[in-house]
Amino acid sequence: MPRNRPRSTPKTKAPRRLRKSSSPRHENLSALYWVAAVLLVVLVALIILSFEVTRLKDWLAHRSHHHAETIAAQSLSSSPETAEEGPAPALVVPKPTPKPTPSELTLKQKADEQTRLLLEKTTENKVSPAITPTPRPSPTPGHATVVETVPGLPPLVQPDNASMKGVPVRALPLDPNKLTTERIAAYQVALERIHFSCGFIDGDQGMRTQRMLRAFQASRGLDSTGILDQPTRDAIGEPGEPFLSYVVTQDDVGAIMPKPATWRAKSEVKRLGYNDIWELLAEKFHCTRAYLKALNRDVKQPVAGTEVIGPKVFPASSLPHAASLRILLSETSLEALDADGKIIAFFPCSIAKDKNKRPNGVLTVKSVVPNPDYTFDPALFADAAKAEGITKKLTLPPGPRNPVGTTWIGLSLPGYGIHGTPEPEKISATQSHGCFRLANWNAEKVLKMVRVGTPVDVQP
């Protein structure tokens, strides 16, 4: 019988052990789930409680503040003499009126501060002091009257200090991403002050502005896009207020002269001055007459004492020394370079209409002449000379409407030079007889940046 009795094997006992040992594990997992659920409920309760406590604190603070205002108001109303004679109360009772917006004066001050920071950020040179009214000294017998000017600024196009109010007259739109005409003009003005000129201020991103921007971008190691993209605007900084007010002086009116009609008549006057007051004012503010008139729609004809608005191109940074000049014929532009070849200034220019008269290669500066006269040679202007019966050379007097403007920089190639112009609005738009023409204010800057011997590299 014992032999036929079945043996007990581990296979019949193992399941029983497994079933006995699996029960505690399930119980442990179930306990963990309950603990997690309880913790989650507690966390949600704490969040709700925290929110309610915050609301309660705000409500109590509001009631306390309102109670303090009421007590202060009663105290002030009950003893007005004490409030006027004693020190100002620590608690200011708010008025029920809406919060006022920043005043116009605050915006002007902010714009001036932004302009000052811009100049410090975008140039390594020392910034000239702001223009302030300068008293005219009484003339001393035997001595000429001396009027102090800001160093580094062209004397012929600098507004009279005594007439410059120096107070901004407009505020830019608050959104810097909206490139309105005024904001574009503000960037043009900001770059003009550090001697990157678009020729004249007009609030337009045209050809001259694009070329100027490419030069500025190259000087700062940026992509030469030629537009006011975000990196370029960041490099310039917030441009600030682009305009200021100016009072026309009697000297301004006195500088207006009848326009001589012929070469012979031009040679017989003492000075070739401005033809009209708008022409003079536009040159003072480095802009076109049309743009200046658009800024002053209510002004029909400026006279002495008239207040006008113009681009705020002053004060400008001090002029750097140019180690060399580079003229790009294809870009109709002139660049001033430092010793390392970095662009430090940019000016649009006009070049010869006849390609055969365009020089190519490296020239040098041979002479610098401010306020030059001009020699009319009948051999060079045969048709005009024949029409007027001119057989000898004529000498035309200096002045802003002299054929070479207010500046002559003679080059090593005989008969060629860098000079100003009587028609600044045509720079880069029309071509010359062979020389390199710039707006008078830019030609005057170049004259101060170079010296005899400065290389001038003329490139196609």
Residue, then its C-alpha position, 0 to 999 in steps of 0.5 A: m500500500p505504501r508503494n501505491r500511495p502518491r507522492s507529494t510533489p512541490k508542484t502541488k504545494a508551490p501554488r499554495r505558498l504563492r497564493k499565501s504570499s501574494s495577499p500582503r503585496h496587494e494589501n500594500l499597494s492598496a494602502l499606497y493608493w489610499v495614502a496618495a489619494v489623501l495627500l492629493v486631497v490635502l494638497v488641493a485643500l492647501i492650495i484653496l486655503s492659500f488662495e482664500v488667505t490671499r484674498l482675505k489679506d487683500w480685503l483687510a489691506h483695502r479696508s485698512h487703506h480706506h480707513a487711513e485715507t478717511i482719517a487723513a482727509q478728516s484731519l486735513s479738512s479740520s485743520p487747514e492752517t496746520a496743513e499749510e504751515g507745517p510740513a507736508p503730510a506723509l500720506v497723500v490723499p489720491k484724487p478721484t480723477p483719473k491718473p494723468t498721462p505724462s506731460e509733454l515736457t516729460l516726454k521732451q526731457k526723456a527724448d533728450e536723454q535718449t539722444r544723449l545716450l545714443l551719441e555716447k553709444t554710437t561713437e567713441n569720440k567725445v560728444s560736443p556740448a549741447i548748444t546753449p544760447t551764447p551772449r554776443p560780446s560788445p565790440t571793442p574798438g579796433h577788434a572784431t566781434v567774436v561769436e563762440t561756436v561749438p567746436g567741430l561744426p561747420p560755421l556756415v550752416q550752424p544755426d545761430n546759438a542765440s536763436m536756437k531754443g534747443v527744446p524738442v517740439r514733438a514726441l516720437p510714436l511709442d511703438p519703436n517697431k512702427l517705422t513712421t516718417e518721423r521715426i525714420a527721420a529720427y534715425q537719419v538725424a541720429l546717424e547724421r550726428i555721428h557723420f553717417s549722412c544720407g545727404f539730407i533728412d527727409g524721413d524716407q528710406g530711399m536710395r541714399t538712406q539705404r547706401m548710408l545704412r549699408a556703410f553704417q552696418a559695415s562699420r559695426g560688423l552687421d549684415s549689410t542689408g541697407i534697411l532699418d532692421q532690428p540689429t541696426r536699430d539696436a546698434i543705433g539705439e533709441p533715436g529720441e526726439p528728431f526735431l527742435s525749434y529755431v527762431v529766424t534771425q535778422d542775419d538770416v534774412g540779410a543773407i538772402m541776395p538776388k540771384p544773378a542771372t549770368w556769369r558776368a553778373k555773378s562775378e560783379v557781386k560781393r558774395l553768392g548768397y542764398n536765393d530765398i529764406w527756405e533755401l537757407l533754412a533747409e541748408k541749416f538743418h540738412c534737409t530739403r526745402a519741401y520737407l522743411k515746409a511740410l514740417n512748418r505748414d502754418v508758416k508761409q514766408p519766414v521773416a526775422g522772429t518767425e519760429v520754425i521746426g527743423p531736424k535736430v542735427f545739432p549737437a553733433s559728435s566731434l569730427p574724427h581724423a580720416a586716415s584715407l578717403r574712399i570714393l565708390l563711383s558705382e555707389t556715388s558715395l564717399e567714405a572716410l576711413d580710419a587707420d585700420g580701414k574702418i568706415i568712420a563717416f559716409f557722405p553721398c556725392s555726385i560724380a562726372k557724367d562723362k565716364n571718360k572724365r572719371p578718375n580711377g585709382v589712388l589720388t592725394v589731397k593737395s589743398v584745402v580751401p574753405n570759402p573758395d572763389y571760382t574761376f570761370d574759364p570761357a574755354l571750358f564753357a564755350d557756349a555760355a561764354k559766346a552767349e555773353g560775349i565773355t573772352k577772359k576769365l572771370t572770378l566769382p566771389p565765395g558763398p554757398r551758391n558759388p559753383v563749388g559751394t563753400t569748400w574746395i579740396g584739391l586733388s593730385l589730378p590737376g583740375y579735380g577736387i572734392h567740393g560743395t554745391p549750390e544745389p544740395e538737393k541734387i547730390s547723387a541725383t545728377q552728375s558733375h563735370g568731373c569733380f566730386r560734389l557733396a552737400n555743403w555741410n558734408a563737404e565742410k566736414v570732409l575738409k576738417m577731417v583730411r589734411v594735405g597728403t591724405p590718400v583718396d582711393v577712387q574705385p569703380 
